[in-house]
């Protein structure tokens, strides 16, 4: 899996294609910190950075934010939800996200931001000449393990 990740989904050119995601989430973090400072409130910087990191990872992998701005308990709720889901057999919302990505591909509606990790994995799963054969089950497992690792 390491060799696979380094050859396509995590190669430098792919990561560089998504620099706008990292910049956008950093901008949101800085704006949030400025607003908190203006209000004279204290802030849990560790939680704010963790929220930003989770949003970067989710946007780069599935083109969706996992934590909304100003959500205080949402990170804890997501962590608990992922743990519950993993105990119930690993049925993450990846099924829905996979379907959305496949529908976009079938309709030919490309995102202006380029391909995310889910798009790449699905493209590889459809490629009969791919060096490594991937199933949708393996793609779901990949995201489940990735999400679980974020929580540790």
C-alpha positions as CSV (number, residue, x, y, z in Angstrom):
1,X,0.0,0.0,0.0
2,X,2.9,2.3,0.7
3,X,4.3,1.8,-2.8
4,X,0.9,2.4,-4.3
5,X,0.3,5.6,-2.3
6,X,3.6,7.1,-3.4
7,X,3.1,6.3,-7.1
8,X,-0.1,8.2,-7.6
9,X,-2.4,9.5,-4.8
10,X,0.4,10.9,-2.6
11,X,3.0,11.8,-5.2
12,X,4.3,15.4,-5.1
13,X,2.5,16.6,-8.2
14,X,-0.9,15.4,-6.8
15,X,-0.3,17.0,-3.4
16,X,0.8,20.3,-5.1
17,X,-2.4,20.3,-7.1
18,X,-4.4,20.6,-3.9
19,X,-2.3,23.5,-2.3
20,X,-5.4,25.7,-2.6
21,X,-7.2,23.5,0.0
22,X,-4.4,23.9,2.5
23,X,-4.2,27.6,1.9
24,X,-8.0,28.0,2.3
25,X,-8.1,26.1,5.5
26,X,-5.2,28.0,6.9
27,X,-7.0,31.3,6.0
28,X,-10.1,30.1,7.8
29,X,-8.0,29.3,10.9
30,X,-6.3,32.7,10.9
31,X,-9.7,34.5,10.4
32,X,-11.2,32.5,13.2
33,X,-8.2,33.4,15.5
34,X,-8.6,37.1,14.6
35,X,-12.3,37.0,15.4
36,X,-11.7,35.4,18.7
37,X,-8.9,37.9,19.6
38,X,-11.2,40.8,18.6
39,X,-13.9,39.5,21.0
40,X,-11.3,39.2,23.8
41,X,-12.0,35.5,24.2
42,X,-9.6,32.7,24.9
43,X,-9.1,29.9,22.4
44,X,-8.0,26.3,22.5
45,X,-5.3,26.5,19.9
46,X,-4.7,22.8,19.9
47,X,-8.3,22.1,19.0
48,X,-8.3,24.8,16.4
49,X,-5.3,23.3,14.7
50,X,-6.7,19.8,14.9
51,X,-9.9,21.1,13.3
52,X,-7.9,22.7,10.5
53,X,-5.9,19.6,10.0
54,X,-9.0,17.3,9.8
55,X,-10.6,19.7,7.4
56,X,-7.5,19.7,5.1
57,X,-7.4,15.9,5.1
58,X,-11.1,15.5,4.5
59,X,-11.1,18.1,1.7
60,X,-8.0,16.7,0.0
61,X,-9.3,13.1,0.2
62,X,-13.1,13.5,-0.3
63,X,-13.7,17.1,-1.2
64,X,-15.8,17.8,1.9
65,X,-15.1,19.5,5.2
66,X,-15.6,17.3,8.2
67,X,-15.8,20.2,10.8
68,X,-17.7,23.4,10.4
69,X,-16.4,26.7,11.6
70,X,-17.1,27.4,15.2
71,X,-18.1,23.8,16.0
72,X,-16.9,23.2,19.6
73,X,-18.0,19.6,20.2
74,X,-18.1,18.4,16.6
75,X,-14.6,17.0,16.6
76,X,-15.4,14.9,19.7
77,X,-18.7,13.8,18.1
78,X,-16.9,12.8,14.9
79,X,-14.3,10.8,16.8
80,X,-17.0,9.0,18.7
81,X,-19.0,8.4,15.6
82,X,-16.0,6.9,13.7
83,X,-15.2,4.7,16.6
84,X,-18.8,3.4,16.7
85,X,-18.9,2.9,13.0
86,X,-15.6,1.0,13.1
87,X,-17.1,-1.3,15.7
88,X,-20.2,-1.9,13.6
89,X,-18.1,-3.2,10.7
90,X,-16.5,-0.2,9.2
91,X,-19.4,1.2,7.2
92,X,-18.3,4.8,7.1
93,X,-20.1,7.3,5.0
94,X,-17.6,6.4,2.3
95,X,-20.4,4.4,0.5
96,X,-22.3,7.7,-0.1
97,X,-19.2,9.6,-1.0
98,X,-18.1,6.9,-3.5
99,X,-21.5,7.0,-5.1
100,X,-21.3,10.8,-5.4
101,X,-17.9,10.6,-7.0
102,X,-19.0,7.9,-9.4
103,X,-22.1,9.9,-10.4
104,X,-20.0,13.0,-11.1
105,X,-17.7,10.8,-13.3
106,X,-20.6,9.4,-15.2
107,X,-22.1,12.8,-15.8
108,X,-18.8,14.2,-16.8
109,X,-18.9,17.0,-14.3
110,X,-15.3,17.6,-13.2
111,X,-14.5,19.8,-10.2
112,X,-12.5,22.9,-10.9
113,X,-10.1,21.9,-8.0
114,X,-9.0,18.8,-9.8
115,X,-9.0,15.2,-8.6
116,X,-9.1,14.3,-4.9
117,X,-7.8,11.1,-3.4
118,X,-11.2,9.4,-3.8
119,X,-11.3,10.2,-7.5
120,X,-7.8,8.7,-8.0
121,X,-8.6,5.5,-6.1
122,X,-11.8,5.0,-8.0
123,X,-10.0,5.6,-11.3
124,X,-7.4,3.0,-10.4
125,X,-10.2,0.6,-9.4
126,X,-11.6,1.0,-12.9
127,X,-8.3,0.6,-14.7
128,X,-7.8,-2.9,-16.0
129,X,-4.1,-2.2,-16.5
130,X,-3.4,-0.8,-13.0
131,X,-0.4,-2.3,-11.2
132,X,-2.5,-2.8,-8.1
133,X,-6.2,-3.9,-8.3
134,X,-8.5,-2.1,-5.9
135,X,-12.0,-2.9,-5.0
136,X,-14.6,-0.5,-3.5
137,X,-14.3,-2.5,-0.3
138,X,-10.6,-1.8,-0.1
139,X,-11.1,1.9,-0.9
140,X,-13.6,2.1,2.0
141,X,-11.2,0.3,4.3
142,X,-8.4,2.7,3.3
143,X,-10.5,5.7,4.3
144,X,-11.7,4.0,7.5
145,X,-8.1,3.2,8.6
146,X,-7.0,6.7,7.7
147,X,-9.8,8.3,9.7
148,X,-9.1,6.0,12.6
149,X,-5.4,6.9,12.6
150,X,-6.4,10.6,12.8
151,X,-8.2,9.9,16.0
152,X,-5.2,8.2,17.8
